[in-house]
Amino acid sequence: MTGVTDRTDTAPEPADLTDPRAAERSAVVDLAAIRHNVRTLRTRVAPAALMAVVKADAYGHGMLPVATAALEAGADWLGVAHVSEALVLRRAGLDAPLLAWLHTPATDFAAAVEAGIDLGVSGWELEPIAAAAAAAGRTARVHLKIDTGLGRNGCTAEEWPVLVRAALDHEAAGRLRLVGVFSHLAVADEPVRPETDAQVAAFRAAVAIAEDAGARLEARHLANSPAILTRPDTHFDLVRAGVSLYGLSPLAGISSAELGLTPAMTLRAAIANVKHVPAGQGVSYGLRYRTGTASALALVPVGYADGVPRIATDAPVLIDGQRHTVAGRIAMDQFVVDLVDPVPSDPAALLGADAVLFGDPATGAPAVEEWADAAQTINYEVVTRIGSRVPRVYRNDGAAR
């Protein structure tokens, strides 16, 4: 185990918990947890391959360190939303199979083709990708996306045979290789919903149309994190692990630990101020909270400018081994904790102590789901929204595999 390193990809300065400036606040990411989650998920889905989805700066965890750790642990593919994200990975020297699937007319398809990035195609993208490949004298790699019911990206069932035929014509001309067919599930996080069965059937039908037309598919992929964990019939050749890669549960009422996953991110900050206050002391904007008894207030220097949800009043915070809750409104840069039940005998001794917002419950930290509940959102959003003012600090960077 190598401890804490100074690798950081979202902060303007290197982050090191031994540096008091960086120690004010940090999102500590345990790369050993990422590796553990990859190995756990690969065991579940074998013989299917596993794509580590590292879009959105790896759900706020840091794209390059997470992608590197995931590949070290055996991930077969990387996945991102945008070509711009994929190019960062390529420029960093990561040469694993890599898919980007969300494009606009401004997308740099030429750069993607040159970098060997696989490209998702829902329809209109096929011609500009083929043109970019022809201009570069290279063969583009594409995955056709069928809309099986989510209603976002993807080709409609009515237009699917035409898209398949066009792709195969370009393949015959050497402009592209039709690598895969994929789709995305709408309600896999609610395993009893019948719509998933309908989507699986629609996906199988789309694959059959492509294969009957002559497609030699390498990667049929449908499963997201909840389907990885609950629907083996969706695994096909490849699965796309998003939130589960980061050790978070995509299933309501089922914890990460019950799924064998380890949350990778701990969000913490050093307490900036502590003071005694009388009963009835108002706290934060609007004075919606008042102390019930004489107490002590601790000031935590993170707020909604750092991605901490403003709405999450009453969310838990761990301080000196005791759980407390947010008192009053979360402000732009800070929030307050009422150190009650019990009030510490020497509150000033807590100046500079860690306030842990969330992390791995196995360590005693609040679960990120508790913050999600307080903010009326999902765990995905809580970790993804943590901003660049919070340095990412990496533990177990380069640790034994």
N, C-alpha and C positions, 0 to 999 in steps of 0.2 A: 504494500500500500504506500502510495507516494504522498498522501495528504493533499493540501491545497496548493494549486498552481496559480500562475498569474495569467492564464489564458482567458481572453475576453473578446467577444465579437460584437457586442452591442453597446459597450460603454466607451466614452471618449478617452478614458485613461485605463491603463492596466489595473486589474483588481487583485488585491492580495489581502487576505484577512489579517495579516500581520501589519498592514499599513493602516494607521488610524483614520486616514482620509477615506479609504475605501471601506473600512469597517463600519462607517456610519450606517450603511444599508447595503444589502446584497441579496441576490438570488443565487443561492448555493446549489449547484447542479452536480449530482453524484453520477459520474459516468459509469461507475460500477453498476448502478441501478439500471442504466440504459442497457448495458451489456446483459445483465440478468434478464431483463424483460425480453430482449431479442431472443435469447436462448429459450426462455419459457414459451414464447409464441411459436418459435420454429418447431419445437417439440409438438405443439398442438396441431400444426397445420401440415406437417410432413405427410406425403412427399411434395406438397406444393411449396413453391418458393415464397420468400417473404420480402416485400417492399417496405422499407422504412420511410414513412412520409415525414419529410423535414421542412415542409412549407411553413410560411409565417415565422421564419427564424426558429424552426423546430419547435413550434407552439410556444415560443418565448424562451426556450431553453438554450438557444445558440446553435445555428445551423451547422457550422463546420465541426465543432467538437462533437456534437451529437451524431452527425453523419459518419464521422470517422470511427467513433465508438461502435456504432451500429454495424458497420462493415467489419470491424475487428471481431465482433461477436457472431458473425455469420449471416448478416442480412445480405440478400442476393441483389436487390435493387434499391435505388433511391427514388423518391417521388416528391415533386414540388408542383405548385400551381402554375408558376410563371417561368417563362424562358429566362428572364433576368435572374431568378434564383438559381436555375440550373447552371447558368454561365459562371456564377460565383463558385459553385462546386467544381466545375471543370477547371477553372483558373487556379483553384487550390490544389489541383493534381489528383482529384478523385475521378477515377476512370471506370467505375462500376456502371452497369446499365442504369439509365437515368431517364425518367419520364416526366415531361411537363405537359399539362393538359388544358390550361385556361388561357386563351389567346384573344387578341384584338387585331384589327387591321394594322396597328402600329407594332406588332410583335416582330422581332428580328429573327425571322425564320432562317435567313441566310447564315447568321451566326450560329443558330442552333444546329443546322445541318453540318456546318464545318466542325462543330464541337462534338458531333456524334450523339446528340441528345434525341431520344425518342419523343415523338410528338403526338398528343391526342388530337383526333380529328372528329368533329361532329357534323361537318358538312362543308361550309364555305372555305375552311382552312386548307382543304385538299389541293386546290389549284395553286395558291401562292406557295405552298410547301413544295409542290412538284416543280414549279418554276424556279424556286431557289435552288433546288437540287440540280436541275438541268444547268443553271448558270454556273454552279460550282463544280460541275462534273462529278458529283457525288451522289450516292444513293441515300435518300432520306428514309428513316425508320418511323413508321406510323402505327398507331393503335386507333382503330375506329371505335367511336363511342355510340352506343345505342341507348336512347332514352327508354328505360323499361318502366317508368312510372314516377320518377322524382320530379319531372317537369322543369328541370334546369337545363344544363347543357345536354348534348346528345342528339343523334339523328332520330327522327320519328320512324315508326315501323313502316309507314307508307313509303317513305323515301329511302329506306335502308337498302333495298336491292339495287337501286340506282347508284348509291354511294359505294357499295361494295364493288359493283362493276367498274366504276370509274377508277377506284383504287387499284383493282387488278389490271386494268389497262395501263395505268402508269407503271405498275410493277413489271408488266411485260416489256415496256419500253425502257426499263432500267432506271427510271427516275426515283422509284421508292420501293421499299420492302414492307409489305403488310405483315407486321409482326404480331399484332394482337387485336382482340376485341374486348371491350370492357364496358361496364356500366356502374351505377352507384345506387345503393339501397336507401330507401326513404325512411323506413321504420324498423330497421333491424335492432335498434335499442329497445324496442317493445316486442319481445320474441313471440308473443301470442297473436300479434296482428297478422291477418291473412294476406295482406298486401305483399309481404315478402315472398310468399309462395307464388303469387302472380308474377312478381318481378323475376324470380328464378326461371319460371316457365318462359317468359318473354325473352330472357337472355339466352336460354338454350335454343329457342327458335331462331334468334338472330345469328347465333354461332353456326347453326345448321345451314342457314341460307348462305353464309360466307363460305363455309367449307364445301357445300355443294357447288358453289360457283368456282371453286378451285383454290381458295385461300389455304395456305399452309401455315397455320397459326402456331406460334410458339407460346403465346401467353394469353390465356382467357382469364380475365380477372374481374371479380364482382365483390368479394368480401371486404368490408371495412372492419374496424375493431369489434363492434358488437357481433357481427356475423362470424368473425374469426372465433369468437368465444362461445357462440350458441348455435351456429348453423354450419356443420361440416359439409353439408351438401353445396355450399356456396364457395368452397375453397378452390376448386378447379386447378389451374396450373400455378396461380400466383395470388397472394392476398396482399392487401394494403393496410399496414398497421399504422394508425395515426395516434390517437390519444393513449392507446394501450402501450405504445412504445415508451411513453413517459411515465408509465406505472399508474395511470389513472383509470378508474373503472368507467366504461360507457353505459353501464347498466344500473338503473335506479334500484336502490336497496341492496346492492351487492358491492362489497368493499373491494378495494385493490387486493388486500391480503387474501380474501376468499378466492380470488382469481389467480393467486400466485404471483402478483405483480408488486413492484416496489416503486412508490412515488419518487421521482428523481429530484424535484425542486423543493428547496426550503427557502421561504421568504422571511428575512429577519432584518431588524434594524436596532441600532444602539439607542437606548433611552436618552432623550435630549434634556429632560428636565423632570424633577420630582418635587412636589410641594404639598404641605399640609393644607387642608381646606376645611371649613366648617360644614355642618349640615345645611342643606339648601343651596349650596354653591351651584350656580349655573355653569354649564359646560358647552362650549363651542357655539357656532352660529345658530341663532334662533332660540337658544336657551331651552331646547326641547328636553334636555336632561338636567336634573338637579340631584346632587348627592343626598342620599337618605339619612346619612349620619355623618359625623365628623370622619374625614377620610384623608386619603392622599391621592393625588392625581399624577399620572406618568404621561409624559409627552413622547409620542413615537413619531420620528421624522420621515414618514412616508405618507402620501396622500393620493388624491385622484389624479394628479399630474404624473404620478408614478404608475398609474394603472390600478390602484387600489379602489374598488368600487365605492363611489360616494354613498350609495344606498345601503351599504352593509353595516348599518348600526346594529349593535349587539353581536357582531361576529367575534369569535374567540381569539384570544391572544395569550400565549404562554410566556410568563415572566417569572424567573427564579423558581421554576418548578410548579408555579401556581397558575391555574387558568383564570383569566379575567375576560371581560368583554369590552368592546368599543363603547365609549360613553359619548353620546351626542353625535353630531354630524361629523363625518370625515371631511376635512378641508383639503385644499389643493396640495399642500406640502406636509401635512401632519394630521394626527388624530390623538385623542386623549383616552386613557384607560383609567377607570376608577379602581384603585387598589383596595378593594373591599372584600371581606369574607376570606381571609382575614386581612385587616390593615397591617402592613409590615411595621415592626417595632422601630425600624430605622429606615424610613423611605429614602433618605438621601444616599444610602449605601447602594441603591439601585441605579444611580446615575451612571450611564454607560453600559449597563447590563443589557443583555439581548432580550428583545421582544420578538418572539417567533409568531408570525401570523399563521403560517401553515407549513406542513412538511410531511414526513412519513409518520403516521400515527404509531408505528412500532417504536419510535424514539420518544413518544410522549407528545409530539407536536399535534396541534389541531389538524384535521384533515382538510384538504382544499375544498372538499364537498361542503363542509360547514360554512365556508366563506361563500360558496356558490349559493347555498340555501339562503343565507342572509342577504345576498344581492339579487335573489330571484333570477338566477341564471344557471349556467352549467359549468362544470369544472374546466372544460375546454377554454371557455372565455376568461376565466380567472387567471390562468397561467399565461395565456397568449397575450393578454393586455398589459402585462408588467413592462413598463417602459424602459427606454435606454438610459434614463438617469439612475437606474438601479444596476450596478455592475453585475455581470454574471461571473461567478467564481466557481472553478471546476475542481472537484475532488476526484481522486483516482484517475487522473489523466495519465494514460500509459501504464496503468496497473496491470498485474498479471491477468491474462485472459481467462 
